[in-house]
Amino acid sequence: CEWDEDALAALSRNVAANGVERRCTVHAGDNVQAAATLAGVAHRVNLGLIPSSEAGWPVAVAVLLPEGGTLHVHACVGAGASEEDAWGRALLARLEALAAGMGRR
């Protein structure tokens, strides 16, 4: 879901420019409000909000297909390999906890 009109227009243009209109669905609006109607339908979710997309993680996990899917998680992370590694481990632990709390793996 995307609520910014400029970002929504750019996303729609990019989907068309890359020829993936049949494989991508762009949902306009607030992801929290749309989550109830989108639960379990997505095989891929792009979490592009920076500096952190963490507020959207619960919704993203909820809208993934029952068998799971891919989350593209964006965030501002330190430039060092150890910082990136630590962030990645923390991200995985948090997402696993969210999924378990929803009865998912």
LODO-352385 format. One record per residue: residue in three letters; x, y, z of N, C-alpha, C, CB in turn; residue number from 1. Coordinates in pm, whole numbers, always signed. Glycine has a CB too. Layout:
% residues N
<pt aa="ALA" n_x="X" n_y="Y" n_z="Z" ca_x="X" ca_y="Y" ca_z="Z" c_x="X" c_y="Y" c_z="Z" cb_x="X" cb_y="Y" cb_z="Z" i="NUM"/>
...
//
This chain:
% residues 105
<pt aa="CYS" n_x="+84" n_y="-118" n_z="+0" ca_x="+0" ca_y="+0" ca_z="+0" c_x="+88" c_y="+124" c_z="+0" cb_x="-95" cb_y="+0" cb_z="+122" i="1"/>
<pt aa="GLU" n_x="+39" n_y="+225" n_z="-63" ca_x="+111" ca_y="+353" ca_z="-70" c_x="+9" c_y="+463" c_z="-57" cb_x="+193" cb_y="+367" cb_z="-204" i="2"/>
<pt aa="TRP" n_x="+38" n_y="+561" n_z="+29" ca_x="-58" ca_y="+670" ca_z="+48" c_x="-11" c_y="+802" c_z="-14" cb_x="-84" cb_y="+691" cb_z="+195" i="3"/>
<pt aa="ASP" n_x="+114" n_y="+817" n_z="-44" ca_x="+165" ca_y="+940" ca_z="-104" c_x="+134" c_y="+939" c_z="-254" cb_x="+318" cb_y="+955" cb_z="-80" i="4"/>
<pt aa="GLU" n_x="+64" n_y="+1042" n_z="-300" ca_x="+20" ca_y="+1045" ca_z="-440" c_x="+137" c_y="+1044" c_z="-538" cb_x="-64" cb_y="+1168" cb_z="-464" i="5"/>
<pt aa="ASP" n_x="+244" n_y="+1117" n_z="-510" ca_x="+359" ca_y="+1118" ca_z="-600" c_x="+427" c_y="+981" c_z="-603" cb_x="+460" cb_y="+1225" cb_z="-556" i="6"/>
<pt aa="ALA" n_x="+444" n_y="+920" n_z="-487" ca_x="+505" ca_y="+788" ca_z="-480" c_x="+417" c_y="+683" c_z="-548" cb_x="+531" cb_y="+748" cb_z="-334" i="7"/>
<pt aa="LEU" n_x="+287" n_y="+696" n_z="-532" ca_x="+192" ca_y="+605" ca_z="-596" c_x="+202" c_y="+615" c_z="-748" cb_x="+49" cb_y="+635" cb_z="-549" i="8"/>
<pt aa="ALA" n_x="+209" n_y="+737" n_z="-798" ca_x="+222" ca_y="+757" ca_z="-943" c_x="+354" c_y="+701" c_z="-993" cb_x="+210" cb_y="+907" cb_z="-977" i="9"/>
<pt aa="ALA" n_x="+463" n_y="+726" n_z="-920" ca_x="+594" ca_y="+675" ca_z="-961" c_x="+596" c_y="+523" c_z="-958" cb_x="+705" cb_y="+732" cb_z="-870" i="10"/>
<pt aa="LEU" n_x="+539" n_y="+465" n_z="-856" ca_x="+535" ca_y="+319" ca_z="-845" c_x="+457" c_y="+259" c_z="-961" cb_x="+473" cb_y="+276" cb_z="-711" i="11"/>
<pt aa="SER" n_x="+343" n_y="+317" n_z="-992" ca_x="+262" ca_y="+269" ca_z="-1104" c_x="+336" c_y="+281" c_z="-1237" cb_x="+129" cb_y="+346" cb_z="-1110" i="12"/>
<pt aa="ARG" n_x="+406" n_y="+393" n_z="-1257" ca_x="+486" ca_y="+411" ca_z="-1380" c_x="+596" c_y="+307" c_z="-1389" cb_x="+547" cb_y="+553" cb_z="-1385" i="13"/>
<pt aa="ASN" n_x="+664" n_y="+282" n_z="-1276" ca_x="+773" ca_y="+185" ca_z="-1276" c_x="+724" c_y="+43" c_z="-1300" cb_x="+847" cb_y="+192" cb_z="-1145" i="14"/>
<pt aa="VAL" n_x="+610" n_y="+9" n_z="-1246" ca_x="+553" ca_y="-123" ca_z="-1271" c_x="+526" c_y="-139" c_z="-1420" cb_x="+422" cb_y="-143" cb_z="-1188" i="15"/>
<pt aa="ALA" n_x="+467" n_y="-36" n_z="-1482" ca_x="+439" ca_y="-41" ca_z="-1625" c_x="+568" c_y="-43" c_z="-1707" cb_x="+353" cb_y="+79" cb_z="-1667" i="16"/>
<pt aa="ALA" n_x="+664" n_y="+41" n_z="-1672" ca_x="+790" ca_y="+50" ca_z="-1747" c_x="+867" c_y="-82" c_z="-1743" cb_x="+878" cb_y="+161" cb_z="-1690" i="17"/>
<pt aa="ASN" n_x="+850" n_y="-157" n_z="-1635" ca_x="+919" ca_y="-285" ca_z="-1622" c_x="+837" c_y="-404" c_z="-1671" cb_x="+958" cb_y="-307" cb_z="-1479" i="18"/>
<pt aa="GLY" n_x="+718" n_y="-375" n_z="-1724" ca_x="+635" ca_y="-479" ca_z="-1782" c_x="+584" c_y="-584" c_z="-1684" cb_x="+710" cb_y="-546" cb_z="-1887" i="19"/>
<pt aa="VAL" n_x="+560" n_y="-543" n_z="-1561" ca_x="+516" ca_y="-640" ca_z="-1460" c_x="+374" c_y="-613" c_z="-1410" cb_x="+612" cb_y="-639" cb_z="-1344" i="20"/>
<pt aa="GLU" n_x="+295" n_y="-543" n_z="-1491" ca_x="+158" ca_y="-509" ca_z="-1449" c_x="+76" c_y="-631" c_z="-1413" cb_x="+88" cb_y="-433" cb_z="-1558" i="21"/>
<pt aa="ARG" n_x="+99" n_y="-742" n_z="-1481" ca_x="+20" ca_y="-864" ca_z="-1454" c_x="+66" c_y="-935" c_z="-1328" cb_x="+30" cb_y="-959" cb_z="-1572" i="22"/>
<pt aa="ARG" n_x="+185" n_y="-900" n_z="-1279" ca_x="+240" ca_y="-967" ca_z="-1161" c_x="+239" c_y="-878" c_z="-1037" cb_x="+380" cb_y="-1013" cb_z="-1188" i="23"/>
<pt aa="CYS" n_x="+212" n_y="-748" n_z="-1053" ca_x="+215" ca_y="-654" ca_z="-940" c_x="+79" c_y="-588" c_z="-923" cb_x="+323" cb_y="-547" cb_z="-962" i="24"/>
<pt aa="THR" n_x="+39" n_y="-577" n_z="-800" ca_x="-81" ca_y="-500" ca_z="-768" c_x="-40" c_y="-393" c_z="-669" cb_x="-194" cb_y="-592" cb_z="-709" i="25"/>
<pt aa="VAL" n_x="-66" n_y="-269" n_z="-706" ca_x="-36" ca_y="-156" ca_z="-619" c_x="-165" c_y="-117" c_z="-547" cb_x="+23" cb_y="-34" cb_z="-700" i="26"/>
<pt aa="HIS" n_x="-161" n_y="-116" n_z="-416" ca_x="-279" ca_y="-81" ca_z="-337" c_x="-261" c_y="+59" c_z="-281" cb_x="-301" cb_y="-183" cb_z="-222" i="27"/>
<pt aa="ALA" n_x="-353" n_y="+148" n_z="-317" ca_x="-349" ca_y="+285" ca_z="-268" c_x="-409" c_y="+289" c_z="-127" cb_x="-425" cb_y="+381" cb_z="-363" i="28"/>
<pt aa="GLY" n_x="-347" n_y="+366" n_z="-40" ca_x="-403" ca_y="+385" ca_z="+93" c_x="-309" c_y="+342" c_z="+203" cb_x="-531" cb_y="+310" cb_z="+105" i="29"/>
<pt aa="ASP" n_x="-358" n_y="+348" n_z="+323" ca_x="-282" ca_y="+315" ca_z="+444" c_x="-280" c_y="+163" c_z="+463" cb_x="-343" cb_y="+384" cb_z="+568" i="30"/>
<pt aa="ASN" n_x="-161" n_y="+107" n_z="+478" ca_x="-152" ca_y="-38" ca_z="+489" c_x="-221" c_y="-93" c_z="+613" cb_x="-7" cb_y="-80" cb_z="+490" i="31"/>
<pt aa="VAL" n_x="-225" n_y="-16" n_z="+721" ca_x="-291" ca_y="-63" ca_z="+842" c_x="-441" c_y="-80" c_z="+817" cb_x="-267" cb_y="+35" cb_z="+959" i="32"/>
<pt aa="GLN" n_x="-501" n_y="+14" n_z="+746" ca_x="-644" ca_y="+5" ca_z="+715" c_x="-673" c_y="-104" c_z="+613" cb_x="-695" cb_y="+138" cb_z="+663" i="33"/>
<pt aa="ALA" n_x="-582" n_y="-126" n_z="+520" ca_x="-604" ca_y="-225" ca_z="+415" c_x="-572" c_y="-367" c_z="+460" cb_x="-521" cb_y="-191" cb_z="+295" i="34"/>
<pt aa="ALA" n_x="-501" n_y="-383" n_z="+568" ca_x="-452" ca_y="-515" ca_z="+610" c_x="-563" c_y="-617" c_z="+626" cb_x="-376" cb_y="-502" cb_z="+739" i="35"/>
<pt aa="ALA" n_x="-675" n_y="-578" n_z="+681" ca_x="-783" ca_y="-673" ca_z="+704" c_x="-834" c_y="-733" c_z="+574" cb_x="-898" cb_y="-605" cb_z="+778" i="36"/>
<pt aa="THR" n_x="-839" n_y="-654" n_z="+468" ca_x="-888" ca_y="-705" ca_z="+340" c_x="-780" c_y="-772" c_z="+257" cb_x="-950" cb_y="-593" cb_z="+260" i="37"/>
<pt aa="LEU" n_x="-654" n_y="-753" n_z="+295" ca_x="-543" ca_y="-809" ca_z="+219" c_x="-473" c_y="-926" c_z="+290" cb_x="-443" cb_y="-701" cb_z="+189" i="38"/>
<pt aa="ALA" n_x="-522" n_y="-966" n_z="+404" ca_x="-456" ca_y="-1071" ca_z="+482" c_x="-438" c_y="-1198" c_z="+398" cb_x="-537" cb_y="-1104" cb_z="+609" i="39"/>
<pt aa="GLY" n_x="-313" n_y="-1245" n_z="+395" ca_x="-283" ca_y="-1371" ca_z="+329" c_x="-282" c_y="-1370" c_z="+178" cb_x="-378" cb_y="-1469" cb_z="+372" i="40"/>
<pt aa="VAL" n_x="-265" n_y="-1254" n_z="+115" ca_x="-272" ca_y="-1250" ca_z="-32" c_x="-141" c_y="-1219" c_z="-103" cb_x="-372" cb_y="-1148" cb_z="-73" i="41"/>
<pt aa="ALA" n_x="-40" n_y="-1175" n_z="-32" ca_x="+82" ca_y="-1126" ca_z="-97" c_x="+197" c_y="-1227" c_z="-88" cb_x="+125" cb_y="-994" cb_z="-36" i="42"/>
<pt aa="HIS" n_x="+265" n_y="-1244" n_z="-199" ca_x="+387" ca_y="-1326" ca_z="-194" c_x="+510" c_y="-1238" c_z="-179" cb_x="+399" cb_y="-1413" cb_z="-319" i="43"/>
<pt aa="ARG" n_x="+491" n_y="-1106" n_z="-193" ca_x="+602" ca_y="-1012" ca_z="-182" c_x="+548" c_y="-879" c_z="-129" cb_x="+674" cb_y="-993" cb_z="-319" i="44"/>
<pt aa="VAL" n_x="+619" n_y="-822" n_z="-30" ca_x="+580" ca_y="-693" ca_z="+26" c_x="+704" c_y="-605" c_z="+30" cb_x="+517" cb_y="-709" cb_z="+169" i="45"/>
<pt aa="ASN" n_x="+692" n_y="-485" n_z="-24" ca_x="+802" ca_y="-388" ca_z="-25" c_x="+779" c_y="-288" c_z="+88" cb_x="+813" cb_y="-315" cb_z="-163" i="46"/>
<pt aa="LEU" n_x="+868" n_y="-290" n_z="+186" ca_x="+860" ca_y="-200" ca_z="+301" c_x="+961" c_y="-88" c_z="+279" cb_x="+887" cb_y="-275" cb_z="+436" i="47"/>
<pt aa="GLY" n_x="+923" n_y="+12" n_z="+201" ca_x="+1017" ca_y="+114" ca_z="+159" c_x="+1028" c_y="+236" c_z="+247" cb_x="+982" cb_y="+157" cb_z="+26" i="48"/>
<pt aa="LEU" n_x="+959" n_y="+240" n_z="+357" ca_x="+961" ca_y="+358" ca_z="+442" c_x="+1094" c_y="+371" c_z="+516" cb_x="+846" cb_y="+354" cb_z="+542" i="49"/>
<pt aa="ILE" n_x="+1159" n_y="+485" n_z="+503" ca_x="+1284" ca_y="+510" ca_z="+575" c_x="+1268" c_y="+636" c_z="+659" cb_x="+1404" cb_y="+523" cb_z="+476" i="50"/>
<pt aa="PRO" n_x="+1334" n_y="+649" n_z="+768" ca_x="+1453" ca_y="+575" ca_z="+808" c_x="+1424" c_y="+434" c_z="+861" cb_x="+1526" cb_y="+651" cb_z="+912" i="51"/>
<pt aa="SER" n_x="+1300" n_y="+402" n_z="+894" ca_x="+1268" ca_y="+268" ca_z="+941" c_x="+1128" c_y="+229" c_z="+896" cb_x="+1281" cb_y="+259" cb_z="+1094" i="52"/>
<pt aa="SER" n_x="+1115" n_y="+107" n_z="+852" ca_x="+985" ca_y="+55" ca_z="+812" c_x="+923" c_y="-33" c_z="+921" cb_x="+997" cb_y="-23" cb_z="+682" i="53"/>
<pt aa="GLU" n_x="+983" n_y="-30" n_z="+1038" ca_x="+943" ca_y="-123" ca_z="+1145" c_x="+795" c_y="-117" c_z="+1180" cb_x="+1023" cb_y="-94" cb_z="+1268" i="54"/>
<pt aa="ALA" n_x="+735" n_y="+0" n_z="+1175" ca_x="+592" ca_y="+12" ca_z="+1208" c_x="+505" c_y="-71" c_z="+1113" cb_x="+549" cb_y="+159" cb_z="+1204" i="55"/>
<pt aa="GLY" n_x="+554" n_y="-96" n_z="+993" ca_x="+478" ca_y="-173" ca_z="+896" c_x="+503" c_y="-322" c_z="+898" cb_x="+506" cb_y="-122" cb_z="+761" i="56"/>
<pt aa="TRP" n_x="+598" n_y="-368" n_z="+978" ca_x="+631" ca_y="-511" ca_z="+978" c_x="+515" c_y="-601" c_z="+1017" cb_x="+746" cb_y="-535" cb_z="+1071" i="57"/>
<pt aa="PRO" n_x="+438" n_y="-570" n_z="+1122" ca_x="+326" ca_y="-659" ca_z="+1156" c_x="+225" c_y="-673" c_z="+1042" cb_x="+256" cb_y="-607" cb_z="+1280" i="58"/>
<pt aa="VAL" n_x="+193" n_y="-563" n_z="+977" ca_x="+98" ca_y="-569" ca_z="+865" c_x="+158" c_y="-649" c_z="+750" cb_x="+61" cb_y="-427" cb_z="+817" i="59"/>
<pt aa="ALA" n_x="+286" n_y="-627" n_z="+723" ca_x="+352" ca_y="-699" ca_z="+614" c_x="+350" c_y="-850" c_z="+636" cb_x="+497" cb_y="-650" cb_z="+599" i="60"/>
<pt aa="VAL" n_x="+380" n_y="-892" n_z="+757" ca_x="+377" ca_y="-1035" ca_z="+788" c_x="+234" c_y="-1088" c_z="+772" cb_x="+430" cb_y="-1062" cb_z="+931" i="61"/>
<pt aa="ALA" n_x="+136" n_y="-1012" n_z="+816" ca_x="-4" ca_y="-1056" ca_z="+809" c_x="-55" c_y="-1071" c_z="+667" cb_x="-91" cb_y="-958" cb_z="+883" i="62"/>
<pt aa="VAL" n_x="-7" n_y="-990" n_z="+573" ca_x="-59" ca_y="-998" ca_z="+437" c_x="+13" c_y="-1101" c_z="+351" cb_x="-51" cb_y="-863" cb_z="+371" i="63"/>
<pt aa="LEU" n_x="+124" n_y="-1156" n_z="+400" ca_x="+192" ca_y="-1261" ca_z="+323" c_x="+102" c_y="-1383" c_z="+309" cb_x="+325" cb_y="-1300" cb_z="+390" i="64"/>
<pt aa="LEU" n_x="+122" n_y="-1456" n_z="+201" ca_x="+48" ca_y="-1580" ca_z="+180" c_x="+67" c_y="-1673" c_z="+300" cb_x="+95" cb_y="-1649" cb_z="+49" i="65"/>
<pt aa="PRO" n_x="-27" n_y="-1764" n_z="+323" ca_x="-13" ca_y="-1856" ca_z="+436" c_x="+120" c_y="-1933" c_z="+435" cb_x="-128" cb_y="-1954" cb_z="+436" i="66"/>
<pt aa="GLU" n_x="+169" n_y="-1965" n_z="+316" ca_x="+297" ca_y="-2037" ca_z="+309" c_x="+418" c_y="-1945" c_z="+316" cb_x="+303" cb_y="-2117" cb_z="+182" i="67"/>
<pt aa="GLY" n_x="+393" n_y="-1816" n_z="+329" ca_x="+501" ca_y="-1719" ca_z="+345" c_x="+526" c_y="-1639" c_z="+219" cb_x="+628" cb_y="-1788" cb_z="+385" i="68"/>
<pt aa="GLY" n_x="+638" n_y="-1571" n_z="+215" ca_x="+672" ca_y="-1488" ca_z="+101" c_x="+799" c_y="-1410" c_z="+129" cb_x="+557" cb_y="-1393" cb_z="+67" i="69"/>
<pt aa="THR" n_x="+815" n_y="-1302" n_z="+57" ca_x="+936" ca_y="-1221" ca_z="+66" c_x="+903" c_y="-1081" c_z="+115" cb_x="+1007" cb_y="-1215" cb_z="-69" i="70"/>
<pt aa="LEU" n_x="+976" n_y="-1035" n_z="+215" ca_x="+964" ca_y="-898" ca_z="+261" c_x="+1090" c_y="-823" c_z="+217" cb_x="+945" cb_y="-891" cb_z="+417" i="71"/>
<pt aa="HIS" n_x="+1072" n_y="-713" n_z="+148" ca_x="+1183" ca_y="-625" ca_z="+112" c_x="+1184" c_y="-515" c_z="+218" cb_x="+1167" cb_y="-565" cb_z="-35" i="72"/>
<pt aa="VAL" n_x="+1273" n_y="-526" n_z="+314" ca_x="+1274" ca_y="-437" ca_z="+429" c_x="+1380" c_y="-329" c_z="+410" cb_x="+1300" cb_y="-515" cb_z="+559" i="73"/>
<pt aa="HIS" n_x="+1337" n_y="-203" n_z="+413" ca_x="+1429" ca_y="-91" ca_z="+400" c_x="+1447" c_y="-25" c_z="+535" cb_x="+1377" cb_y="+11" cb_z="+296" i="74"/>
<pt aa="ALA" n_x="+1568" n_y="+25" n_z="+558" ca_x="+1598" ca_y="+98" ca_z="+682" c_x="+1733" c_y="+166" c_z="+666" cb_x="+1598" cb_y="+2" cb_z="+806" i="75"/>
<pt aa="CYS" n_x="+1756" n_y="+263" n_z="+748" ca_x="+1888" ca_y="+327" ca_z="+753" c_x="+1970" c_y="+250" c_z="+857" cb_x="+1877" cb_y="+481" cb_z="+790" i="76"/>
<pt aa="VAL" n_x="+2079" n_y="+191" n_z="+812" ca_x="+2164" ca_y="+107" ca_z="+896" c_x="+2306" c_y="+158" c_z="+882" cb_x="+2154" cb_y="-45" cb_z="+857" i="77"/>
<pt aa="GLY" n_x="+2386" n_y="+143" n_z="+985" ca_x="+2526" ca_y="+183" ca_z="+979" c_x="+2597" c_y="+120" c_z="+862" cb_x="+2596" cb_y="+148" cb_z="+1108" i="78"/>
<pt aa="ALA" n_x="+2704" n_y="+182" n_z="+819" ca_x="+2775" ca_y="+138" ca_z="+698" c_x="+2867" c_y="+19" c_z="+721" cb_x="+2854" cb_y="+251" cb_z="+643" i="79"/>
<pt aa="GLY" n_x="+2904" n_y="-9" n_z="+843" ca_x="+2997" ca_y="-118" ca_z="+869" c_x="+2932" c_y="-255" c_z="+858" cb_x="+3057" cb_y="-102" cb_z="+1006" i="80"/>
<pt aa="ALA" n_x="+3011" n_y="-352" n_z="+817" ca_x="+2961" ca_y="-488" ca_z="+802" c_x="+2904" c_y="-543" c_z="+933" cb_x="+3071" cb_y="-580" cb_z="+751" i="81"/>
<pt aa="SER" n_x="+2968" n_y="-512" n_z="+1044" ca_x="+2920" ca_y="-564" ca_z="+1172" c_x="+2785" c_y="-501" c_z="+1209" cb_x="+3022" cb_y="-537" cb_z="+1283" i="82"/>
<pt aa="GLU" n_x="+2766" n_y="-374" n_z="+1176" ca_x="+2637" ca_y="-308" ca_z="+1202" c_x="+2527" c_y="-369" c_z="+1115" cb_x="+2648" cb_y="-155" cb_z="+1177" i="83"/>
<pt aa="GLU" n_x="+2558" n_y="-390" n_z="+989" ca_x="+2461" ca_y="-450" ca_z="+898" c_x="+2426" c_y="-591" c_z="+943" cb_x="+2514" cb_y="-453" cb_z="+754" i="84"/>
<pt aa="ASP" n_x="+2526" n_y="-667" n_z="+983" ca_x="+2506" ca_y="-803" ca_z="+1029" c_x="+2418" c_y="-807" c_z="+1154" cb_x="+2640" cb_y="-870" cb_z="+1056" i="85"/>
<pt aa="ALA" n_x="+2447" n_y="-721" n_z="+1249" ca_x="+2369" ca_y="-715" ca_z="+1372" c_x="+2225" c_y="-675" c_z="+1343" cb_x="+2432" cb_y="-616" cb_z="+1472" i="86"/>
<pt aa="TRP" n_x="+2208" n_y="-578" n_z="+1253" ca_x="+2072" ca_y="-535" ca_z="+1217" c_x="+1997" c_y="-649" c_z="+1150" cb_x="+2077" cb_y="-411" cb_z="+1124" i="87"/>
<pt aa="GLY" n_x="+2062" n_y="-720" n_z="+1062" ca_x="+1998" ca_y="-832" ca_z="+994" c_x="+1954" c_y="-941" c_z="+1090" cb_x="+2091" cb_y="-891" cb_z="+891" i="88"/>
<pt aa="ARG" n_x="+2038" n_y="-973" n_z="+1187" ca_x="+2002" ca_y="-1074" ca_z="+1287" c_x="+1884" c_y="-1027" c_z="+1373" cb_x="+2124" cb_y="-1106" cb_z="+1378" i="89"/>
<pt aa="ALA" n_x="+1887" n_y="-900" n_z="+1412" ca_x="+1777" ca_y="-846" ca_z="+1493" c_x="+1647" c_y="-842" c_z="+1412" cb_x="+1812" cb_y="-704" cb_z="+1543" i="90"/>
<pt aa="LEU" n_x="+1657" n_y="-807" n_z="+1286" ca_x="+1540" ca_y="-805" ca_z="+1198" c_x="+1479" c_y="-944" c_z="+1188" cb_x="+1578" cb_y="-753" cb_z="+1057" i="91"/>
<pt aa="LEU" n_x="+1561" n_y="-1043" n_z="+1161" ca_x="+1512" ca_y="-1179" ca_z="+1148" c_x="+1443" c_y="-1225" c_z="+1276" cb_x="+1626" cb_y="-1275" cb_z="+1112" i="92"/>
<pt aa="ALA" n_x="+1504" n_y="-1198" n_z="+1391" ca_x="+1445" ca_y="-1238" ca_z="+1519" c_x="+1310" c_y="-1170" c_z="+1540" cb_x="+1540" cb_y="-1203" cb_z="+1636" i="93"/>
<pt aa="ARG" n_x="+1302" n_y="-1042" n_z="+1508" ca_x="+1176" ca_y="-968" ca_z="+1526" c_x="+1066" c_y="-1020" c_z="+1433" cb_x="+1198" cb_y="-817" cb_z="+1500" i="94"/>
<pt aa="LEU" n_x="+1102" n_y="-1046" n_z="+1306" ca_x="+1003" ca_y="-1097" ca_z="+1211" c_x="+957" c_y="-1237" c_z="+1248" cb_x="+1061" cb_y="-1097" cb_z="+1070" i="95"/>
<pt aa="GLU" n_x="+1050" n_y="-1320" n_z="+1295" ca_x="+1011" ca_y="-1454" ca_z="+1340" c_x="+916" c_y="-1447" c_z="+1459" cb_x="+1136" cb_y="-1536" cb_z="+1376" i="96"/>
<pt aa="ALA" n_x="+942" n_y="-1354" n_z="+1551" ca_x="+855" ca_y="-1337" ca_z="+1668" c_x="+717" c_y="-1288" c_z="+1624" cb_x="+917" cb_y="-1239" cb_z="+1769" i="97"/>
<pt aa="LEU" n_x="+713" n_y="-1194" n_z="+1531" ca_x="+584" ca_y="-1146" ca_z="+1480" c_x="+506" c_y="-1259" c_z="+1416" cb_x="+605" cb_y="-1032" cb_z="+1377" i="98"/>
<pt aa="ALA" n_x="+572" n_y="-1337" n_z="+1333" ca_x="+505" ca_y="-1448" ca_z="+1265" c_x="+454" c_y="-1550" c_z="+1367" cb_x="+600" cb_y="-1516" cb_z="+1166" i="99"/>
<pt aa="ALA" n_x="+536" n_y="-1584" n_z="+1465" ca_x="+494" ca_y="-1680" ca_z="+1566" c_x="+374" c_y="-1628" c_z="+1644" cb_x="+609" cb_y="-1711" cb_z="+1662" i="100"/>
<pt aa="GLY" n_x="+372" n_y="-1499" n_z="+1673" ca_x="+259" ca_y="-1439" ca_z="+1744" c_x="+130" c_y="-1443" c_z="+1665" cb_x="+290" cb_y="-1297" cb_z="+1779" i="101"/>
<pt aa="MET" n_x="+142" n_y="-1460" n_z="+1533" ca_x="+25" ca_y="-1470" ca_z="+1446" c_x="-5" c_y="-1615" c_z="+1410" cb_x="+47" cb_y="-1388" cb_z="+1318" i="102"/>
<pt aa="GLY" n_x="+65" n_y="-1707" n_z="+1474" ca_x="+45" ca_y="-1849" ca_z="+1446" c_x="+105" c_y="-1892" c_z="+1313" cb_x="-100" cb_y="-1880" cb_z="+1446" i="103"/>
<pt aa="ARG" n_x="+208" n_y="-1819" n_z="+1269" ca_x="+273" ca_y="-1850" ca_z="+1142" c_x="+416" c_y="-1889" c_z="+1168" cb_x="+266" cb_y="-1732" cb_z="+1044" i="104"/>
<pt aa="ARG" n_x="+480" n_y="-1953" n_z="+1071" ca_x="+621" ca_y="-1990" ca_z="+1083" c_x="+707" c_y="-1889" c_z="+1013" cb_x="+647" cb_y="-2129" cb_z="+1027" i="105"/>
//
